[in-house]
């Protein structure tokens, strides 16, 4: 069996840079998700939608 060859300094630095890039991407994604969650928490809850039957009855009452 042969020994795997040692990586050059440039190859190792490229791997480190790739790792740093992935970390930045995950941090940015986390930041975006936190901002989205914060917006959702600040937004007031929408009132429940009326059911189809209740909506039709209310429309008939208004027409009269």
mmCIF file of the N, C-alpha and C atoms, coordinates in Angstrom:
data_MODEL
# 
_entry.id   MODEL 
# 
loop_
_atom_site.group_PDB 
_atom_site.id 
_atom_site.type_symbol 
_atom_site.label_atom_id 
_atom_site.label_alt_id 
_atom_site.label_comp_id 
_atom_site.label_asym_id 
_atom_site.label_entity_id 
_atom_site.label_seq_id 
_atom_site.pdbx_PDB_ins_code 
_atom_site.Cartn_x 
_atom_site.Cartn_y 
_atom_site.Cartn_z 
_atom_site.occupancy 
_atom_site.B_iso_or_equiv 
_atom_site.pdbx_formal_charge 
_atom_site.auth_seq_id 
_atom_site.auth_comp_id 
_atom_site.auth_asym_id 
_atom_site.auth_atom_id 
_atom_site.pdbx_PDB_model_num 
ATOM 1   N N  . UNK A 1 1  ? 0.839   -1.178 0.000  1.00 0.00 ? 1  UNK A N  1 
ATOM 2   C CA . UNK A 1 1  ? 0.000   0.000  0.000  1.00 0.00 ? 1  UNK A CA 1 
ATOM 3   C C  . UNK A 1 1  ? 0.886   1.244  0.000  1.00 0.00 ? 1  UNK A C  1 
ATOM 4   N N  . UNK A 1 2  ? 0.492   2.234  -0.766 1.00 0.00 ? 2  UNK A N  1 
ATOM 5   C CA . UNK A 1 2  ? 1.284   3.453  -0.838 1.00 0.00 ? 2  UNK A CA 1 
ATOM 6   C C  . UNK A 1 2  ? 0.736   4.495  0.137  1.00 0.00 ? 2  UNK A C  1 
ATOM 7   N N  . UNK A 1 3  ? 1.641   5.337  0.581  1.00 0.00 ? 3  UNK A N  1 
ATOM 8   C CA . UNK A 1 3  ? 1.236   6.419  1.483  1.00 0.00 ? 3  UNK A CA 1 
ATOM 9   C C  . UNK A 1 3  ? 0.576   7.516  0.662  1.00 0.00 ? 3  UNK A C  1 
ATOM 10  N N  . UNK A 1 4  ? -0.474  8.127  1.190  1.00 0.00 ? 4  UNK A N  1 
ATOM 11  C CA . UNK A 1 4  ? -1.060  9.256  0.465  1.00 0.00 ? 4  UNK A CA 1 
ATOM 12  C C  . UNK A 1 4  ? -0.054  10.418 0.453  1.00 0.00 ? 4  UNK A C  1 
ATOM 13  N N  . UNK A 1 5  ? -0.023  11.128 -0.664 1.00 0.00 ? 5  UNK A N  1 
ATOM 14  C CA . UNK A 1 5  ? 0.961   12.216 -0.753 1.00 0.00 ? 5  UNK A CA 1 
ATOM 15  C C  . UNK A 1 5  ? 0.537   13.373 0.141  1.00 0.00 ? 5  UNK A C  1 
ATOM 16  N N  . UNK A 1 6  ? 1.530   14.096 0.596  1.00 0.00 ? 6  UNK A N  1 
ATOM 17  C CA . UNK A 1 6  ? 1.247   15.242 1.456  1.00 0.00 ? 6  UNK A CA 1 
ATOM 18  C C  . UNK A 1 6  ? 0.718   16.386 0.598  1.00 0.00 ? 6  UNK A C  1 
ATOM 19  N N  . UNK A 1 7  ? -0.189  17.158 1.175  1.00 0.00 ? 7  UNK A N  1 
ATOM 20  C CA . UNK A 1 7  ? -0.773  18.281 0.448  1.00 0.00 ? 7  UNK A CA 1 
ATOM 21  C C  . UNK A 1 7  ? 0.183   19.470 0.518  1.00 0.00 ? 7  UNK A C  1 
ATOM 22  N N  . UNK A 1 8  ? 0.153   20.259 -0.535 1.00 0.00 ? 8  UNK A N  1 
ATOM 23  C CA . UNK A 1 8  ? 0.994   21.448 -0.555 1.00 0.00 ? 8  UNK A CA 1 
ATOM 24  C C  . UNK A 1 8  ? 0.365   22.537 0.294  1.00 0.00 ? 8  UNK A C  1 
ATOM 25  N N  . UNK A 1 9  ? 1.147   23.544 0.572  1.00 0.00 ? 9  UNK A N  1 
ATOM 26  C CA . UNK A 1 9  ? 0.674   24.680 1.363  1.00 0.00 ? 9  UNK A CA 1 
ATOM 27  C C  . UNK A 1 9  ? -0.524  25.339 0.680  1.00 0.00 ? 9  UNK A C  1 
ATOM 28  N N  . UNK A 1 10 ? -0.466  25.479 -0.645 1.00 0.00 ? 10 UNK A N  1 
ATOM 29  C CA . UNK A 1 10 ? -1.549  26.113 -1.389 1.00 0.00 ? 10 UNK A CA 1 
ATOM 30  C C  . UNK A 1 10 ? -2.840  25.302 -1.287 1.00 0.00 ? 10 UNK A C  1 
ATOM 31  N N  . UNK A 1 11 ? -2.709  23.981 -1.375 1.00 0.00 ? 11 UNK A N  1 
ATOM 32  C CA . UNK A 1 11 ? -3.900  23.120 -1.264 1.00 0.00 ? 11 UNK A CA 1 
ATOM 33  C C  . UNK A 1 11 ? -4.527  23.236 0.124  1.00 0.00 ? 11 UNK A C  1 
ATOM 34  N N  . UNK A 1 12 ? -3.681  23.269 1.135  1.00 0.00 ? 12 UNK A N  1 
ATOM 35  C CA . UNK A 1 12 ? -4.190  23.398 2.499  1.00 0.00 ? 12 UNK A CA 1 
ATOM 36  C C  . UNK A 1 12 ? -4.851  24.755 2.706  1.00 0.00 ? 12 UNK A C  1 
ATOM 37  N N  . UNK A 1 13 ? -4.251  25.816 2.164  1.00 0.00 ? 13 UNK A N  1 
ATOM 38  C CA . UNK A 1 13 ? -4.842  27.140 2.301  1.00 0.00 ? 13 UNK A CA 1 
ATOM 39  C C  . UNK A 1 13 ? -6.177  27.220 1.558  1.00 0.00 ? 13 UNK A C  1 
ATOM 40  N N  . UNK A 1 14 ? -6.267  26.556 0.402  1.00 0.00 ? 14 UNK A N  1 
ATOM 41  C CA . UNK A 1 14 ? -7.527  26.545 -0.348 1.00 0.00 ? 14 UNK A CA 1 
ATOM 42  C C  . UNK A 1 14 ? -8.615  25.834 0.461  1.00 0.00 ? 14 UNK A C  1 
ATOM 43  N N  . UNK A 1 15 ? -8.271  24.743 1.127  1.00 0.00 ? 15 UNK A N  1 
ATOM 44  C CA . UNK A 1 15 ? -9.242  24.035 1.960  1.00 0.00 ? 15 UNK A CA 1 
ATOM 45  C C  . UNK A 1 15 ? -9.707  24.912 3.124  1.00 0.00 ? 15 UNK A C  1 
ATOM 46  N N  . UNK A 1 16 ? -8.771  25.644 3.716  1.00 0.00 ? 16 UNK A N  1 
ATOM 47  C CA . UNK A 1 16 ? -9.121  26.531 4.828  1.00 0.00 ? 16 UNK A CA 1 
ATOM 48  C C  . UNK A 1 16 ? -10.069 27.622 4.343  1.00 0.00 ? 16 UNK A C  1 
ATOM 49  N N  . UNK A 1 17 ? -9.767  28.210 3.182  1.00 0.00 ? 17 UNK A N  1 
ATOM 50  C CA . UNK A 1 17 ? -10.626 29.257 2.632  1.00 0.00 ? 17 UNK A CA 1 
ATOM 51  C C  . UNK A 1 17 ? -12.021 28.716 2.314  1.00 0.00 ? 17 UNK A C  1 
ATOM 52  N N  . UNK A 1 18 ? -12.091 27.498 1.773  1.00 0.00 ? 18 UNK A N  1 
ATOM 53  C CA . UNK A 1 18 ? -13.393 26.879 1.499  1.00 0.00 ? 18 UNK A CA 1 
ATOM 54  C C  . UNK A 1 18 ? -14.179 26.700 2.795  1.00 0.00 ? 18 UNK A C  1 
ATOM 55  N N  . UNK A 1 19 ? -13.490 26.269 3.842  1.00 0.00 ? 19 UNK A N  1 
ATOM 56  C CA . UNK A 1 19 ? -14.140 26.094 5.137  1.00 0.00 ? 19 UNK A CA 1 
ATOM 57  C C  . UNK A 1 19 ? -14.661 27.412 5.683  1.00 0.00 ? 19 UNK A C  1 
ATOM 58  N N  . UNK A 1 20 ? -13.847 28.468 5.563  1.00 0.00 ? 20 UNK A N  1 
ATOM 59  C CA . UNK A 1 20 ? -14.268 29.787 6.034  1.00 0.00 ? 20 UNK A CA 1 
ATOM 60  C C  . UNK A 1 20 ? -15.469 30.290 5.250  1.00 0.00 ? 20 UNK A C  1 
ATOM 61  N N  . UNK A 1 21 ? -15.472 30.026 3.942  1.00 0.00 ? 21 UNK A N  1 
ATOM 62  C CA . UNK A 1 21 ? -16.592 30.458 3.100  1.00 0.00 ? 21 UNK A CA 1 
ATOM 63  C C  . UNK A 1 21 ? -17.880 29.770 3.536  1.00 0.00 ? 21 UNK A C  1 
ATOM 64  N N  . UNK A 1 22 ? -17.802 28.462 3.807  1.00 0.00 ? 22 UNK A N  1 
ATOM 65  C CA . UNK A 1 22 ? -18.990 27.730 4.242  1.00 0.00 ? 22 UNK A CA 1 
ATOM 66  C C  . UNK A 1 22 ? -19.490 28.247 5.590  1.00 0.00 ? 22 UNK A C  1 
ATOM 67  N N  . UNK A 1 23 ? -18.557 28.575 6.480  1.00 0.00 ? 23 UNK A N  1 
ATOM 68  C CA . UNK A 1 23 ? -18.948 29.113 7.789  1.00 0.00 ? 23 UNK A CA 1 
ATOM 69  C C  . UNK A 1 23 ? -19.685 30.431 7.599  1.00 0.00 ? 23 UNK A C  1 
ATOM 70  N N  . UNK A 1 24 ? -19.147 31.321 6.741  1.00 0.00 ? 24 UNK A N  1 
ATOM 71  C CA . UNK A 1 24 ? -19.808 32.608 6.480  1.00 0.00 ? 24 UNK A CA 1 
ATOM 72  C C  . UNK A 1 24 ? -21.204 32.394 5.900  1.00 0.00 ? 24 UNK A C  1 
ATOM 73  N N  . UNK A 1 25 ? -21.332 31.418 4.989  1.00 0.00 ? 25 UNK A N  1 
ATOM 74  C CA . UNK A 1 25 ? -22.637 31.151 4.390  1.00 0.00 ? 25 UNK A CA 1 
ATOM 75  C C  . UNK A 1 25 ? -23.639 30.705 5.455  1.00 0.00 ? 25 UNK A C  1 
ATOM 76  N N  . UNK A 1 26 ? -23.223 29.812 6.357  1.00 0.00 ? 26 UNK A N  1 
ATOM 77  C CA . UNK A 1 26 ? -24.117 29.350 7.415  1.00 0.00 ? 26 UNK A CA 1 
ATOM 78  C C  . UNK A 1 26 ? -24.466 30.485 8.369  1.00 0.00 ? 26 UNK A C  1 
ATOM 79  N N  . UNK A 1 27 ? -23.483 31.344 8.690  1.00 0.00 ? 27 UNK A N  1 
ATOM 80  C CA . UNK A 1 27 ? -23.762 32.473 9.572  1.00 0.00 ? 27 UNK A CA 1 
ATOM 81  C C  . UNK A 1 27 ? -24.746 33.437 8.916  1.00 0.00 ? 27 UNK A C  1 
ATOM 82  N N  . UNK A 1 28 ? -24.578 33.697 7.623  1.00 0.00 ? 28 UNK A N  1 
ATOM 83  C CA . UNK A 1 28 ? -25.502 34.586 6.917  1.00 0.00 ? 28 UNK A CA 1 
ATOM 84  C C  . UNK A 1 28 ? -26.899 33.979 6.861  1.00 0.00 ? 28 UNK A C  1 
ATOM 85  N N  . UNK A 1 29 ? -26.971 32.681 6.628  1.00 0.00 ? 29 UNK A N  1 
ATOM 86  C CA . UNK A 1 29 ? -28.270 32.001 6.587  1.00 0.00 ? 29 UNK A CA 1 
ATOM 87  C C  . UNK A 1 29 ? -28.952 32.080 7.950  1.00 0.00 ? 29 UNK A C  1 
ATOM 88  N N  . UNK A 1 30 ? -28.174 31.873 9.008  1.00 0.00 ? 30 UNK A N  1 
ATOM 89  C CA . UNK A 1 30 ? -28.728 31.961 10.360 1.00 0.00 ? 30 UNK A CA 1 
ATOM 90  C C  . UNK A 1 30 ? -29.242 33.381 10.626 1.00 0.00 ? 30 UNK A C  1 
ATOM 91  N N  . UNK A 1 31 ? -28.481 34.382 10.198 1.00 0.00 ? 31 UNK A N  1 
ATOM 92  C CA . UNK A 1 31 ? -28.884 35.774 10.400 1.00 0.00 ? 31 UNK A CA 1 
ATOM 93  C C  . UNK A 1 31 ? -30.191 36.063 9.671  1.00 0.00 ? 31 UNK A C  1 
ATOM 94  N N  . UNK A 1 32 ? -30.309 35.568 8.429  1.00 0.00 ? 32 UNK A N  1 
ATOM 95  C CA . UNK A 1 32 ? -31.539 35.775 7.661  1.00 0.00 ? 32 UNK A CA 1 
ATOM 96  C C  . UNK A 1 32 ? -32.732 35.117 8.349  1.00 0.00 ? 32 UNK A C  1 
ATOM 97  N N  . UNK A 1 33 ? -32.542 33.900 8.848  1.00 0.00 ? 33 UNK A N  1 
ATOM 98  C CA . UNK A 1 33 ? -33.638 33.193 9.511  1.00 0.00 ? 33 UNK A CA 1 
ATOM 99  C C  . UNK A 1 33 ? -34.041 33.894 10.806 1.00 0.00 ? 33 UNK A C  1 
ATOM 100 N N  . UNK A 1 34 ? -33.062 34.430 11.539 1.00 0.00 ? 34 UNK A N  1 
ATOM 101 C CA . UNK A 1 34 ? -33.382 35.164 12.772 1.00 0.00 ? 34 UNK A CA 1 
ATOM 102 C C  . UNK A 1 34 ? -34.170 36.424 12.458 1.00 0.00 ? 34 UNK A C  1 
ATOM 103 N N  . UNK A 1 35 ? -33.793 37.117 11.377 1.00 0.00 ? 35 UNK A N  1 
ATOM 104 C CA . UNK A 1 35 ? -34.522 38.319 10.992 1.00 0.00 ? 35 UNK A CA 1 
ATOM 105 C C  . UNK A 1 35 ? -35.945 37.977 10.575 1.00 0.00 ? 35 UNK A C  1 
ATOM 106 N N  . UNK A 1 36 ? -36.106 36.883 9.842  1.00 0.00 ? 36 UNK A N  1 
ATOM 107 C CA . UNK A 1 36 ? -37.434 36.462 9.408  1.00 0.00 ? 36 UNK A CA 1 
ATOM 108 C C  . UNK A 1 36 ? -38.297 36.109 10.621 1.00 0.00 ? 36 UNK A C  1 
ATOM 109 N N  . UNK A 1 37 ? -37.719 35.397 11.566 1.00 0.00 ? 37 UNK A N  1 
ATOM 110 C CA . UNK A 1 37 ? -38.446 35.032 12.776 1.00 0.00 ? 37 UNK A CA 1 
ATOM 111 C C  . UNK A 1 37 ? -38.848 36.277 13.560 1.00 0.00 ? 37 UNK A C  1 
ATOM 112 N N  . UNK A 1 38 ? -37.947 37.228 13.651 1.00 0.00 ? 38 UNK A N  1 
ATOM 113 C CA . UNK A 1 38 ? -38.241 38.461 14.369 1.00 0.00 ? 38 UNK A CA 1 
ATOM 114 C C  . UNK A 1 38 ? -39.397 39.212 13.711 1.00 0.00 ? 38 UNK A C  1 
ATOM 115 N N  . UNK A 1 39 ? -39.401 39.272 12.378 1.00 0.00 ? 39 UNK A N  1 
ATOM 116 C CA . UNK A 1 39 ? -40.496 39.937 11.663 1.00 0.00 ? 39 UNK A CA 1 
ATOM 117 C C  . UNK A 1 39 ? -41.811 39.225 11.917 1.00 0.00 ? 39 UNK A C  1 
ATOM 118 N N  . UNK A 1 40 ? -41.783 37.897 11.913 1.00 0.00 ? 40 UNK A N  1 
ATOM 119 C CA . UNK A 1 40 ? -43.008 37.125 12.150 1.00 0.00 ? 40 UNK A CA 1 
ATOM 120 C C  . UNK A 1 40 ? -43.528 37.350 13.566 1.00 0.00 ? 40 UNK A C  1 
ATOM 121 N N  . UNK A 1 41 ? -42.625 37.456 14.526 1.00 0.00 ? 41 UNK A N  1 
ATOM 122 C CA . UNK A 1 41 ? -43.054 37.653 15.906 1.00 0.00 ? 41 UNK A CA 1 
ATOM 123 C C  . UNK A 1 41 ? -43.661 39.035 16.107 1.00 0.00 ? 41 UNK A C  1 
ATOM 124 N N  . UNK A 1 42 ? -43.168 40.045 15.372 1.00 0.00 ? 42 UNK A N  1 
ATOM 125 C CA . UNK A 1 42 ? -43.694 41.405 15.514 1.00 0.00 ? 42 UNK A CA 1 
ATOM 126 C C  . UNK A 1 42 ? -45.014 41.592 14.790 1.00 0.00 ? 42 UNK A C  1 
ATOM 127 N N  . UNK A 1 43 ? -45.244 40.783 13.762 1.00 0.00 ? 43 UNK A N  1 
ATOM 128 C CA . UNK A 1 43 ? -46.451 40.936 12.954 1.00 0.00 ? 43 UNK A CA 1 
ATOM 129 C C  . UNK A 1 43 ? -47.677 40.493 13.740 1.00 0.00 ? 43 UNK A C  1 
ATOM 130 N N  . UNK A 1 44 ? -48.741 41.285 13.751 1.00 0.00 ? 44 UNK A N  1 
ATOM 131 C CA . UNK A 1 44 ? -49.943 40.867 14.489 1.00 0.00 ? 44 UNK A CA 1 
ATOM 132 C C  . UNK A 1 44 ? -50.592 39.660 13.800 1.00 0.00 ? 44 UNK A C  1 
ATOM 133 N N  . UNK A 1 45 ? -51.197 38.848 14.600 1.00 0.00 ? 45 UNK A N  1 
ATOM 134 C CA . UNK A 1 45 ? -51.853 37.651 14.057 1.00 0.00 ? 45 UNK A CA 1 
ATOM 135 C C  . UNK A 1 45 ? -53.071 38.064 13.248 1.00 0.00 ? 45 UNK A C  1 
ATOM 136 N N  . UNK A 1 46 ? -53.274 37.416 12.128 1.00 0.00 ? 46 UNK A N  1 
ATOM 137 C CA . UNK A 1 46 ? -54.430 37.704 11.275 1.00 0.00 ? 46 UNK A CA 1 
ATOM 138 C C  . UNK A 1 46 ? -55.672 37.110 11.922 1.00 0.00 ? 46 UNK A C  1 
ATOM 139 N N  . UNK A 1 47 ? -56.791 37.792 11.816 1.00 0.00 ? 47 UNK A N  1 
ATOM 140 C CA . UNK A 1 47 ? -58.024 37.227 12.384 1.00 0.00 ? 47 UNK A CA 1 
ATOM 141 C C  . UNK A 1 47 ? -58.407 35.969 11.599 1.00 0.00 ? 47 UNK A C  1 
ATOM 142 N N  . UNK A 1 48 ? -59.083 35.049 12.232 1.00 0.00 ? 48 UNK A N  1 
ATOM 143 C CA . UNK A 1 48 ? -59.459 33.812 11.536 1.00 0.00 ? 48 UNK A CA 1 
ATOM 144 C C  . UNK A 1 48 ? -60.408 34.112 10.366 1.00 0.00 ? 48 UNK A C  1 
ATOM 145 N N  . UNK A 1 49 ? -60.239 33.377 9.306  1.00 0.00 ? 49 UNK A N  1 
ATOM 146 C CA . UNK A 1 49 ? -61.108 33.546 8.143  1.00 0.00 ? 49 UNK A CA 1 
ATOM 147 C C  . UNK A 1 49 ? -62.467 32.934 8.426  1.00 0.00 ? 49 UNK A C  1 
ATOM 148 N N  . UNK A 1 50 ? -63.537 33.588 8.005  1.00 0.00 ? 50 UNK A N  1 
ATOM 149 C CA . UNK A 1 50 ? -64.865 33.004 8.233  1.00 0.00 ? 50 UNK A CA 1 
ATOM 150 C C  . UNK A 1 50 ? -65.026 31.756 7.358  1.00 0.00 ? 50 UNK A C  1 
ATOM 151 N N  . UNK A 1 51 ? -65.821 30.839 7.829  1.00 0.00 ? 51 UNK A N  1 
ATOM 152 C CA . UNK A 1 51 ? -66.043 29.629 7.037  1.00 0.00 ? 51 UNK A CA 1 
ATOM 153 C C  . UNK A 1 51 ? -66.885 29.975 5.820  1.00 0.00 ? 51 UNK A C  1 
ATOM 154 N N  . UNK A 1 52 ? -66.923 29.123 4.848  1.00 0.00 ? 52 UNK A N  1 
ATOM 155 C CA . UNK A 1 52 ? -67.655 29.384 3.608  1.00 0.00 ? 52 UNK A CA 1 
ATOM 156 C C  . UNK A 1 52 ? -69.155 29.554 3.891  1.00 0.00 ? 52 UNK A C  1 
ATOM 157 N N  . UNK A 1 53 ? -69.686 28.727 4.790  1.00 0.00 ? 53 UNK A N  1 
ATOM 158 C CA . UNK A 1 53 ? -71.118 28.801 5.090  1.00 0.00 ? 53 UNK A CA 1 
ATOM 159 C C  . UNK A 1 53 ? -71.451 30.112 5.800  1.00 0.00 ? 53 UNK A C  1 
ATOM 160 N N  . UNK A 1 54 ? -70.633 30.524 6.746  1.00 0.00 ? 54 UNK A N  1 
ATOM 161 C CA . UNK A 1 54 ? -70.900 31.761 7.481  1.00 0.00 ? 54 UNK A CA 1 
ATOM 162 C C  . UNK A 1 54 ? -70.779 32.954 6.551  1.00 0.00 ? 54 UNK A C  1 
ATOM 163 N N  . UNK A 1 55 ? -69.841 32.911 5.623  1.00 0.00 ? 55 UNK A N  1 
ATOM 164 C CA . UNK A 1 55 ? -69.670 34.008 4.683  1.00 0.00 ? 55 UNK A CA 1 
ATOM 165 C C  . UNK A 1 55 ? -70.858 34.154 3.750  1.00 0.00 ? 55 UNK A C  1 
ATOM 166 N N  . UNK A 1 56 ? -71.428 33.046 3.308  1.00 0.00 ? 56 UNK A N  1 
ATOM 167 C CA . UNK A 1 56 ? -72.571 33.101 2.393  1.00 0.00 ? 56 UNK A CA 1 
ATOM 168 C C  . UNK A 1 56 ? -73.796 33.623 3.136  1.00 0.00 ? 56 UNK A C  1 
ATOM 169 N N  . UNK A 1 57 ? -73.988 33.223 4.388  1.00 0.00 ? 57 UNK A N  1 
ATOM 170 C CA . UNK A 1 57 ? -75.123 33.701 5.154  1.00 0.00 ? 57 UNK A CA 1 
ATOM 171 C C  . UNK A 1 57 ? -75.027 35.172 5.439  1.00 0.00 ? 57 UNK A C  1 
ATOM 172 N N  . UNK A 1 58 ? -73.842 35.640 5.721  1.00 0.00 ? 58 UNK A N  1 
ATOM 173 C CA . UNK A 1 58 ? -73.654 37.061 6.005  1.00 0.00 ? 58 UNK A CA 1 
ATOM 174 C C  . UNK A 1 58 ? -73.890 37.880 4.744  1.00 0.00 ? 58 UNK A C  1 
ATOM 175 N N  . UNK A 1 59 ? -73.518 37.361 3.595  1.00 0.00 ? 59 UNK A N  1 
ATOM 176 C CA . UNK A 1 59 ? -73.725 38.078 2.344  1.00 0.00 ? 59 UNK A CA 1 
ATOM 177 C C  . UNK A 1 59 ? -75.220 38.178 2.041  1.00 0.00 ? 59 UNK A C  1 
ATOM 178 N N  . UNK A 1 60 ? -75.977 37.121 2.344  1.00 0.00 ? 60 UNK A N  1 
ATOM 179 C CA . UNK A 1 60 ? -77.424 37.170 2.104  1.00 0.00 ? 60 UNK A CA 1 
ATOM 180 C C  . UNK A 1 60 ? -78.081 38.183 3.017  1.00 0.00 ? 60 UNK A C  1 
ATOM 181 N N  . UNK A 1 61 ? -77.619 38.258 4.262  1.00 0.00 ? 61 UNK A N  1 
ATOM 182 C CA . UNK A 1 61 ? -78.225 39.202 5.207  1.00 0.00 ? 61 UNK A CA 1 
ATOM 183 C C  . UNK A 1 61 ? -77.966 40.630 4.767  1.00 0.00 ? 61 UNK A C  1 
ATOM 184 N N  . UNK A 1 62 ? -76.759 40.894 4.237  1.00 0.00 ? 62 UNK A N  1 
ATOM 185 C CA . UNK A 1 62 ? -76.435 42.241 3.787  1.00 0.00 ? 62 UNK A CA 1 
ATOM 186 C C  . UNK A 1 62 ? -77.259 42.615 2.556  1.00 0.00 ? 62 UNK A C  1 
ATOM 187 N N  . UNK A 1 63 ? -77.587 41.645 1.717  1.00 0.00 ? 63 UNK A N  1 
ATOM 188 C CA . UNK A 1 63 ? -78.337 41.921 0.496  1.00 0.00 ? 63 UNK A CA 1 
ATOM 189 C C  . UNK A 1 63 ? -79.771 42.304 0.821  1.00 0.00 ? 63 UNK A C  1 
ATOM 190 N N  . UNK A 1 64 ? -80.286 41.851 1.956  1.00 0.00 ? 64 UNK A N  1 
ATOM 191 C CA . UNK A 1 64 ? -81.686 42.145 2.310  1.00 0.00 ? 64 UNK A CA 1 
ATOM 192 C C  . UNK A 1 64 ? -81.862 43.489 2.853  1.00 0.00 ? 64 UNK A C  1 
# 
